[in-house]
Amino acid sequence: MRNRRVKVAVVQAAPILFDKQSAMDKIAKMTKEAVEQGAELIIFPEVFLPGYPRGLSFGARIGSRTAGGRKDWERYWSSAITVPGDETKQIGEWAKEWGVHLVIGVVERDQEFSTGTLFNTVIYIGPDGKLLGKHRKLVPTGSERLLWGQGDGSTLTVIDTPFGRVGGLICWENYMPLARTAMYAQGVDIYVAPTADARDSWQATIRHIACEGRCFVLSCNQFATKESYPADLAYYSDLEQDPDVLSRGGSAIVGPLGDYVVEPLYDQEGMLVATLDLSEIARSRFDFDAVGHYSRPDVFQLIVNATKQDIVRRNQ
């Protein structure tokens, strides 16, 4: 029998950009604070480790790149992690020490074929300290494509927990109707949405997903300022015309009928904590279940290719 109630925490913060240790220290600090408030499931923002490089160009224009931009890129690449790796092992030790589930956005360096490719990834770590799964962003948005490769269908991850099924999509993946459907079809109860989108329209998105999927949505954004950027970047000047607050946050928790459990937090670092009653999900699906009684498989069908896409296949 599942525990139908769970206390969750959504972290709205940012590390020092390009500083892996700063991110690790903040994960430990804010996990401890969340545990002290009774949280069992803790969510960190998109690419929290080692940060979202909002506003930086890396010296790239159509048709050209610069030496300074390549150095900034190398610095970002150096602050990425492998999954699994030393950092996931350390985070797992914290999760085990405090007996919590952790969901954290990271920049992942590929370690299987080419170490030159990074991914925007979410990792899931259980209270036993084990890496339970990961999801790589399917389509990096706009200029993000300069930084991150594309994930594949093998990481459309939903994990079982004692309190329900947890999974989700990253930022503008949530605008992909078929990707959302793939998550609903895996029975997601707690839908995590790490993001870098602080616009008012994002709130309409997460409330729609909660109502459409009849699930709890935990939206998690960074609160980031210029102070969190190293001033010695080659292209720090990209930020000259930007305000001091680069991302105002907007993290929120939404219930399965689309109403706020915790309203959006703006213009400050903080943590949203709430106790979710998972029994609300069954009640909400009484009149709408997107992949159940309200579906029409005789009219519409979704095919998900969940095969890992390897660029090299070695025959034995």
C-alpha atoms as one frame of an Amber mdcrd trajectory, in Angstrom:
protein
   0.000   0.000   0.000   1.453   3.323  -1.058   1.813   6.204   1.348  -0.722
   8.614  -0.126   0.816  11.701   1.436   4.277  13.095   0.768   6.017  16.303
   1.741   7.884  17.901  -1.147  10.326  20.796  -1.468  11.043  22.866  -4.582
  14.339  24.757  -4.453  14.561  28.178  -6.138  18.224  29.170  -6.129  21.358
  29.365  -8.272  24.997  28.417  -7.720  28.019  30.402  -8.881  27.958  29.730
 -12.611  30.678  27.405 -13.955  31.580  26.523 -10.341  30.826  22.856  -9.797
  31.781  22.953  -6.121  29.475  25.923  -5.493  26.576  23.899  -6.913  27.474
  20.818  -4.866  27.725  22.884  -1.677  24.328  24.436  -2.367  22.741  21.036
  -3.051  23.990  19.790   0.325  22.922  22.950   2.166  19.442  23.197   0.688
  18.784  19.463   0.925  19.567  19.642   4.637  17.229  22.651   5.033  14.451
  20.808   3.193  14.915  17.691   5.330  14.683  19.814   8.475  11.233  20.869
   7.231  10.242  17.237   6.732  10.631  16.978   2.937  10.867  13.497   1.409
  11.114  14.567  -2.254  13.329  17.536  -3.166  13.497  19.159  -6.611  16.314
  21.365  -7.949  16.123  23.545 -11.112  17.186  22.928 -14.698  20.981  22.429
 -15.017  21.453  23.554 -11.400  24.786  21.735 -11.481  26.705  23.832 -12.591
  24.150  26.500 -13.626  22.204  27.916 -16.569  24.367  30.376 -18.593  21.542
  32.790 -19.355  22.575  35.728 -21.537  25.955  34.401 -22.661  26.795  34.106
 -26.351  30.020  32.070 -26.083  31.238  34.282 -28.926  29.089  32.471 -31.461
  27.489  34.009 -34.514  26.142  32.305 -37.606  29.215  31.303 -39.562  31.849
  32.073 -36.922  33.136  31.326 -33.426  35.860  33.125 -31.454  38.845  31.998
 -29.399  37.420  33.695 -26.288  34.093  31.962 -26.758  35.830  28.611 -27.059
  37.570  29.271 -23.723  34.227  30.080 -22.054  32.840  26.868 -23.541  35.806
  24.869 -22.232  35.121  26.280 -18.780  31.476  25.225 -19.000  32.464  21.798
 -20.331  34.930  21.351 -17.463  32.208  22.050 -14.904  29.894  19.368 -16.336
  29.559  15.942 -14.698  29.319  12.351 -15.845  26.282  10.251 -14.947  27.084
   8.125 -13.043  30.221   9.681 -11.630  31.855  11.169  -8.557  29.219  13.876
  -8.152  26.247  11.521  -8.425  27.957   9.226  -5.908  28.350  12.115  -3.459
  24.765  13.285  -3.974  23.657   9.695  -3.445  25.463   9.622  -0.112  23.564
  12.738   0.965  20.264  11.229  -0.182  20.999   8.065   1.783  22.120   9.983
   4.872  18.881  11.975   4.960  16.588   9.305   3.494  15.172  11.417   0.646
  14.478  11.309  -3.061  16.398  13.974  -5.012  15.641  15.270  -8.512  18.387
  17.554  -9.825  19.071  19.260 -13.147  22.680  18.767 -14.273  24.912  19.354
 -17.278  26.002  15.859 -18.265  29.171  15.128 -20.225  28.819  12.118 -22.477
  31.241   9.374 -21.492  30.310   6.558 -23.846  31.313   7.746 -27.308  32.465
  11.361 -27.451  33.414  13.468 -24.440  32.802  16.591 -26.528  29.009  16.505
 -26.189  27.039  17.813 -23.224  23.406  17.135 -22.331  20.802  19.008 -20.327
  19.856  16.195 -17.964  17.698  15.530 -14.913  18.880  12.833 -12.503  16.729
  10.873 -10.043  18.390   9.597  -6.873  16.667   7.432  -4.271  16.883   7.334
  -0.463  19.143   4.290  -0.745  21.671   6.513  -2.519  21.243   4.817  -5.901
  20.870   6.564  -9.237  17.341   5.536 -10.237  17.307   7.097 -13.683  17.915
  10.160 -15.803  16.245  12.155 -18.542  18.089  14.031 -21.285  16.304  17.021
 -22.819  15.017  15.978 -26.227  15.321  19.365 -27.947  17.473  22.150 -26.488
  15.716  25.461 -27.050  17.062  28.141 -29.407  20.712  28.951 -28.710  20.857
  26.136 -26.148  21.526  23.896 -29.146  25.027  25.347 -29.246  25.665  23.882
 -25.781  23.724  20.633 -25.522  23.029  17.632 -27.681  19.631  15.982 -28.153
  18.429  13.232 -25.877  16.490  10.218 -27.154  13.402   8.276 -26.181  15.329
   5.873 -23.959  15.388   8.473 -21.162  11.692   9.379 -20.998  11.991   8.331
 -17.388   9.328   7.732 -14.748  10.383   6.167 -11.450   8.371   4.276  -8.849
   8.469   5.603  -5.288   6.569   4.636  -2.127   4.290   7.626  -2.688   3.678
   7.468  -6.440   5.296   7.648  -9.860   7.649  10.586 -10.424   8.842  11.888
 -13.786   8.739  14.916 -16.014  10.138  17.034 -18.802  12.586  19.938 -18.952
  11.506  23.511 -19.698  10.138  23.889 -23.247   9.874  20.130 -23.729   6.654
  20.743 -21.842   5.297  22.474 -24.945   5.622  19.155 -26.849   2.137  17.534
 -26.658   3.397  14.087 -27.659   6.200  14.162 -25.080   3.642  15.013 -22.391
   1.447  12.162 -23.575   4.384   9.769 -23.285   4.738  10.809 -19.645   1.027
  10.463 -18.899   1.057   6.991 -20.471   3.625   5.922 -17.863   1.221   6.827
 -15.065   3.079   9.868 -13.746   1.601  11.142 -10.463   4.154  13.805  -9.550
   5.314  15.626 -12.666   8.549  17.605 -12.261   9.182  20.550 -14.582  12.639
  22.066 -14.050  12.805  25.210 -16.164  14.584  28.448 -17.020  11.311  30.165
 -18.021  10.241  32.948 -15.657   7.544  34.438 -17.888   3.947  34.805 -16.759
   2.892  32.499 -19.599   4.861  29.638 -18.026   2.324  29.566 -15.222  -0.427
  28.866 -17.739   1.681  25.976 -19.050   2.207  24.209 -15.735  -1.406  24.698
 -14.672  -2.562  23.246 -17.991  -0.252  20.220 -17.611  -1.559  19.552 -14.103
  -5.153  19.726 -15.320  -4.460  17.749 -18.512  -2.398  15.034 -16.833  -4.416
  15.045 -13.607  -1.131  15.058 -11.702   0.757  17.277  -9.302   3.223  19.548
 -11.097   6.369  20.784  -9.354   7.849  23.608 -11.411  11.362  24.620 -10.388
  13.342  27.638 -11.641  16.526  29.390 -10.599  16.652  32.811  -9.005  19.842
  34.147 -10.591  21.635  37.490 -10.530  24.737  38.885 -12.211  26.598  38.316
  -8.949  26.424  34.574  -9.592  28.514  34.955 -12.795  32.340  34.961 -12.828
  33.449  38.419 -14.004  36.521  37.023 -15.775  34.558  35.314 -18.558  35.636
  36.340 -22.046  32.044  37.286 -22.832  30.894  38.632 -19.481  30.198  41.858
 -21.415  27.183  40.073 -22.964  25.374  40.928 -19.722  26.058  44.685 -19.748
  22.568  45.669 -20.866  20.784  43.068 -18.763  19.178  43.830 -15.368  20.901
  42.661 -12.181  18.238  39.956 -11.744  18.690  37.605 -14.700  16.020  35.098
 -13.677  13.242  36.092 -11.272  12.179  32.505 -10.528   8.476  31.685 -10.550
   8.720  28.193  -9.039   5.303  26.821  -8.057   3.414  23.684  -7.034   0.129
  22.889  -8.786  -2.545  20.336  -7.919  -4.196  17.840 -10.292  -7.149  20.117
 -11.106  -4.840  22.974 -12.092  -5.065  25.008  -8.884  -2.014  26.266  -7.021
  -0.911  24.321  -3.975   1.861  26.901  -3.552   1.719  30.054  -5.659   4.731
  31.245  -7.683   7.712  32.680  -5.830   9.349  35.642  -7.565  12.359  37.909
  -7.078  14.042  35.989  -4.292  15.839  32.795  -3.458  13.699  30.402  -1.489
  12.113  27.013  -1.050   8.510  25.941  -1.573   7.356  23.186   0.801   4.000
  21.433   0.728   2.345  18.171   1.731   0.666  16.506  -1.235  -2.315  14.191
  -0.840  -1.962  11.720  -3.704  -5.576  10.614  -3.196  -6.509  13.810  -5.038
  -5.201  12.264  -8.244  -7.775   9.438  -8.303 -10.541  11.924  -7.502  -9.385
  14.238 -10.295  -9.399  11.449 -12.892 -13.043  10.642 -12.215 -14.101  12.736
 -15.206 -10.893  12.976 -17.263  -8.015  10.579 -17.888  -6.001  11.642 -20.944
  -4.605   8.167 -21.627  -7.517   6.200 -20.164 -11.258   6.641 -20.508 -10.883
  10.020 -22.253  -8.592   8.651 -24.970  -9.583   7.346 -28.404  -6.905   4.851
 -29.480  -9.081   3.875 -32.442  -8.585   7.443 -33.726  -5.251   8.585 -32.233
  -2.146   6.559 -31.402   1.311   7.597 -30.220   4.404   5.560 -31.060   7.383
   6.136 -28.747  10.799   4.932 -29.859  12.386   4.068 -26.521  15.492   2.526
 -28.096  18.827   4.034 -27.126  20.289   5.641 -30.231  23.944   4.650 -30.505
  26.099   6.241 -33.198  28.377   3.196 -33.162  27.169  -0.387 -32.939  29.740
  -3.123 -32.626  28.840  -6.569 -33.908  30.238  -9.411 -31.838
